[in-house]
Amino acid sequence: MPEGDTVFLTGRLLDEALAGRTLLRGELRHPRLSTVDLAGRVVLGVRSVGKHLLARFDDGTSLHSHLRMDGAWRVYRPGERWRGPGHQVRAILATAERTAVGFRLHDMALLATRDEVRLVGHLGPDLLDPAWDERLAGEAATRLGRRADREVGLALLDQTVMAGVGNLYRAEVCFLLGVSPWTPVSEVDAGQAVRLARELLSRNAWTPARSTTGDSRPARRHWVYDRAGRPCLRCGAAVRAAPQGHGLDERTVYYCPTCQPGPRPTEPSFARRRYE
């Protein structure tokens, strides 16, 4: 699932391409929306809320989409070849100057703008909200600390705590906090965790070349994420990887056994496993 900064950047690109313009073509290839024609509507703007995208129109409706694991929106100029197979196209929003094409959009809904809260009202504070302030930061920290015995790595992925953190930032925030992802929330500075998450997402919100270390070289962009079996950039110990969570919520988490003390899986299979 994409990180919040990826969705934020997608929203900004769509807003730049469509806002203030009339749709000449508005086609939705979704079972529940296949008869909808958006042509003639003016796009008021496109915004992201956590990992959700909302395109608002002048008739008081909004198009909601969620990228899930493999969805994408791409913007093209008139006549430009689309980079993706036609059978994966789920939405086409075209103006005279640009065409926005949604690929593999599994979740879409058309609803009244006033009802957007039904789809995003359950989310915690959006880490990339332009109106972010100390009140929102405090609310996110409070939500993070509510379940003191919860593993911090799982709590960071919970979008009802704060919206925008995905698997990459979960691993990087835990590393910068200096704790194992299996550490109980009660042993973590919740305010610092929120500040780090907000800082990392904000730093990368306007560029697809994401770096959490401040180093733009491909092999040194992340402290531990996707570095299993390679040396920790801080201490040189081999970074490890193990699953965290259960069922559909299970994700591979990366950590440095030296820089991140605390509880961790003890099963031999985890200790031996290497991800090259």
C-alpha positions as CSV (number, residue, x, y, z in Angstrom):
1,M,0.0,0.0,0.0
2,P,1.4,3.4,-0.9
3,E,2.7,5.8,1.7
4,G,0.8,9.0,2.5
5,D,3.4,11.1,0.7
6,T,2.8,9.2,-2.6
7,V,-0.9,9.8,-2.3
8,F,-0.3,13.5,-1.4
9,L,1.9,14.0,-4.5
10,T,-0.7,12.2,-6.7
11,G,-3.4,14.5,-5.4
12,R,-1.3,17.6,-6.1
13,L,-0.6,16.4,-9.7
14,L,-4.3,15.7,-10.3
15,D,-5.2,19.1,-8.8
16,E,-2.7,20.9,-11.0
17,A,-4.0,19.1,-14.1
18,L,-7.8,19.3,-13.4
19,A,-8.8,22.0,-11.0
20,G,-10.9,24.8,-12.5
21,R,-11.4,23.0,-15.7
22,T,-14.4,21.4,-17.3
23,L,-14.4,17.7,-18.0
24,L,-14.8,16.8,-21.7
25,R,-14.8,13.1,-20.8
26,G,-15.6,11.6,-17.4
27,E,-15.7,7.8,-17.6
28,L,-15.7,5.4,-14.6
29,R,-15.2,1.8,-15.4
30,H,-16.4,0.4,-12.1
31,P,-19.4,-2.1,-11.7
32,R,-21.3,0.4,-9.5
33,L,-20.4,3.5,-11.5
34,S,-20.3,2.3,-15.1
35,T,-23.4,4.3,-16.1
36,V,-22.0,7.6,-14.6
37,D,-20.9,10.3,-17.1
38,L,-19.0,13.1,-15.5
39,A,-18.6,15.1,-18.7
40,G,-19.6,18.7,-18.3
41,R,-18.7,19.0,-14.6
42,V,-16.1,21.5,-13.4
43,V,-13.4,20.1,-11.2
44,L,-13.2,22.3,-8.1
45,G,-10.1,20.6,-6.8
46,V,-8.4,17.3,-5.8
47,R,-7.2,16.7,-2.3
48,S,-5.7,13.8,-0.4
49,V,-6.7,12.7,3.1
50,G,-4.2,10.2,4.4
51,K,-4.2,7.5,1.7
52,H,-7.6,8.6,0.2
53,L,-8.1,10.9,-2.8
54,L,-11.1,13.1,-3.3
55,A,-11.9,14.9,-6.5
56,R,-14.6,17.6,-6.0
57,F,-17.0,18.8,-8.7
58,D,-19.2,21.9,-9.1
59,D,-22.4,20.0,-8.7
60,G,-21.7,19.2,-5.1
61,T,-20.4,15.6,-5.7
62,S,-17.0,14.1,-5.0
63,L,-15.2,11.1,-6.6
64,H,-13.4,9.0,-4.0
65,S,-10.6,6.7,-4.9
66,H,-8.1,4.6,-2.9
67,L,-4.9,3.2,-4.5
68,R,-4.6,0.1,-2.3
69,M,-1.6,-1.9,-3.2
70,D,-1.2,-1.4,-6.9
71,G,-3.5,1.5,-8.0
72,A,-2.2,4.6,-9.8
73,W,-3.3,7.9,-11.4
74,R,-1.3,9.2,-14.3
75,V,-1.7,12.5,-16.2
76,Y,-1.1,12.8,-19.9
77,R,-1.2,15.5,-22.6
78,P,-3.6,15.2,-25.5
79,G,-2.4,12.5,-27.9
80,E,0.2,11.2,-25.5
81,R,0.4,7.4,-25.3
82,W,-1.0,5.9,-22.0
83,R,1.6,3.8,-20.1
84,G,-0.5,0.9,-19.1
85,P,-2.9,-1.7,-20.6
86,G,-6.4,-0.6,-21.4
87,H,-8.1,-3.4,-19.4
88,Q,-6.6,-1.9,-16.2
89,V,-8.1,1.6,-16.7
90,R,-10.8,2.3,-14.2
91,A,-11.3,6.1,-14.6
92,I,-10.7,8.7,-17.3
93,L,-11.0,12.4,-16.5
94,A,-10.2,14.5,-19.5
95,T,-10.1,18.3,-20.1
96,A,-8.9,20.2,-23.1
97,E,-5.3,20.3,-21.7
98,R,-4.8,17.1,-19.7
99,T,-6.2,13.6,-19.3
100,A,-6.0,11.9,-15.9
101,V,-6.2,8.1,-16.1
102,G,-6.8,5.9,-13.1
103,F,-5.3,2.4,-13.3
104,R,-6.3,-0.6,-11.1
105,L,-8.5,1.5,-8.8
106,H,-10.3,-1.1,-6.8
107,D,-12.1,1.3,-4.6
108,M,-14.1,4.1,-6.1
109,A,-17.3,5.9,-5.0
110,L,-19.3,8.9,-6.2
111,L,-21.0,10.7,-3.3
112,A,-22.2,14.1,-2.1
113,T,-19.2,16.2,-1.0
114,R,-21.0,16.9,2.3
115,D,-20.9,13.1,2.9
116,E,-17.1,12.6,2.5
117,V,-16.9,12.1,6.2
118,R,-18.5,8.7,5.7
119,L,-15.4,7.5,4.0
120,V,-12.6,9.5,5.8
121,G,-14.2,10.5,9.1
122,H,-12.7,7.5,10.9
123,L,-9.1,8.5,10.1
124,G,-6.7,10.0,12.6
125,P,-5.1,13.4,11.9
126,D,-3.6,13.6,8.4
127,L,0.1,14.0,8.7
128,L,0.2,16.0,5.5
129,D,-2.8,18.2,6.3
130,P,-1.9,21.8,5.2
131,A,-3.6,22.9,8.4
132,W,-1.4,20.8,10.6
133,D,-0.8,22.4,14.0
134,E,0.0,21.6,17.6
135,R,-3.7,20.6,18.2
136,L,-3.6,17.9,15.5
137,A,-0.1,16.8,16.7
138,G,-1.5,16.4,20.2
139,E,-4.5,14.5,19.0
140,A,-2.3,12.1,17.1
141,A,-0.1,11.5,20.1
142,T,-3.1,10.9,22.3
143,R,-4.5,8.4,19.9
144,L,-1.1,6.6,19.6
145,G,-0.9,6.3,23.4
146,R,-4.4,5.0,24.0
147,R,-3.5,1.3,23.8
148,A,-0.4,1.2,25.9
149,D,0.3,-2.5,25.4
150,R,0.1,-2.4,21.6
151,E,3.3,-3.0,19.6
152,V,4.4,0.4,18.3
153,G,5.0,-1.0,14.8
154,L,1.4,-2.0,14.5
155,A,0.1,1.3,16.1
156,L,2.0,3.4,13.5
157,L,0.3,1.6,10.6
158,D,-3.2,2.2,12.1
159,Q,-4.7,4.9,10.0
160,T,-7.2,5.7,12.8
161,V,-4.3,6.8,14.9
162,M,-2.7,9.1,12.3
163,A,-3.2,9.0,8.5
164,G,-0.3,8.5,6.1
165,V,2.2,6.1,7.6
166,G,2.8,3.0,5.5
167,N,5.3,0.1,5.9
168,L,8.3,2.1,4.9
169,Y,7.8,4.9,7.3
170,R,6.8,2.5,10.1
171,A,10.3,0.9,9.8
172,E,12.1,4.2,9.6
173,V,10.3,5.9,12.5
174,C,11.0,2.9,14.7
175,F,14.7,3.1,13.8
176,L,14.9,6.8,14.5
177,L,13.1,6.3,17.8
178,G,15.7,3.7,18.6
179,V,13.2,1.0,19.5
180,S,12.2,-2.4,18.2
181,P,8.9,-2.4,16.2
182,W,7.6,-4.9,18.9
183,T,8.1,-2.4,21.7
184,P,4.9,-1.6,23.6
185,V,3.6,1.9,23.0
186,S,3.9,2.7,26.7
187,E,7.7,2.6,26.3
188,V,7.7,5.1,23.4
189,D,7.6,8.9,23.4
190,A,4.3,9.2,21.4
191,G,4.9,12.9,20.7
192,Q,8.3,12.2,19.3
193,A,6.9,9.4,17.1
194,V,4.3,11.8,15.7
195,R,6.9,14.5,15.0
196,L,9.2,12.0,13.2
197,A,6.4,10.6,11.1
198,R,5.3,14.1,10.1
199,E,8.8,15.3,9.4
200,L,9.7,12.3,7.2
201,L,6.4,12.5,5.2
202,S,6.7,16.3,4.8
203,R,10.3,16.0,3.6
204,N,9.3,13.7,0.8
205,A,5.8,15.0,-0.1
206,W,6.9,16.8,-3.2
207,T,9.2,14.3,-4.8
208,P,8.9,10.7,-5.9
209,A,12.6,10.1,-5.0
210,R,12.0,9.3,-1.4
211,S,14.8,9.5,1.2
212,T,14.6,9.2,5.0
213,T,18.3,9.5,5.6
214,G,18.9,12.8,3.7
215,D,21.2,10.9,1.2
216,S,19.8,10.6,-2.3
217,R,22.1,7.7,-3.4
218,P,19.8,4.7,-4.1
219,A,21.6,2.4,-1.7
220,R,21.6,4.8,1.1
221,R,18.1,6.4,1.0
222,H,16.6,4.4,3.9
223,W,18.0,3.5,7.3
224,V,16.6,-0.1,7.5
225,Y,13.6,-0.4,5.1
226,D,14.2,-3.1,2.5
227,R,17.8,-3.5,3.7
228,A,17.6,-7.0,5.3
229,G,21.0,-8.7,5.2
230,R,22.8,-5.5,4.4
231,P,24.8,-3.4,7.0
232,C,23.0,-0.9,9.1
233,L,23.9,2.6,7.9
234,R,24.6,3.7,11.5
235,C,26.4,0.7,13.2
236,G,27.2,-1.8,10.5
237,A,25.2,-4.7,12.0
238,A,23.2,-6.8,9.5
239,V,19.6,-5.4,9.2
240,R,17.0,-8.0,9.9
241,A,13.4,-8.6,8.6
242,A,10.5,-10.4,10.1
243,P,6.7,-10.4,9.8
244,Q,4.6,-8.3,12.2
245,G,0.9,-8.5,12.5
246,H,-1.6,-11.3,11.6
247,G,-3.7,-12.3,8.6
248,L,-4.4,-9.4,6.2
249,D,-2.5,-7.0,8.5
250,E,0.8,-8.9,8.4
251,R,3.7,-6.9,6.9
252,T,7.4,-7.5,6.8
253,V,9.2,-5.1,9.1
254,Y,12.9,-4.2,9.0
255,Y,15.0,-3.4,12.0
256,C,18.6,-3.2,13.2
257,P,19.2,-5.6,16.2
258,T,21.8,-3.3,17.6
259,C,20.3,0.2,17.2
260,Q,16.8,-0.9,18.1
261,P,16.8,-2.7,21.4
262,G,13.6,-4.2,22.8
263,P,11.3,-7.2,22.2
264,R,11.5,-9.0,18.9
265,P,10.6,-12.4,17.4
266,T,12.5,-15.3,19.0
267,E,11.6,-18.1,16.6
268,P,14.7,-19.5,15.0
269,S,13.2,-19.1,11.5
270,F,13.2,-15.3,12.1
271,A,16.7,-15.2,13.4
272,R,18.1,-17.2,10.4
273,R,16.0,-15.7,7.6
274,R,17.8,-13.4,5.2
275,Y,16.3,-11.2,2.6
276,E,18.9,-10.4,-0.1
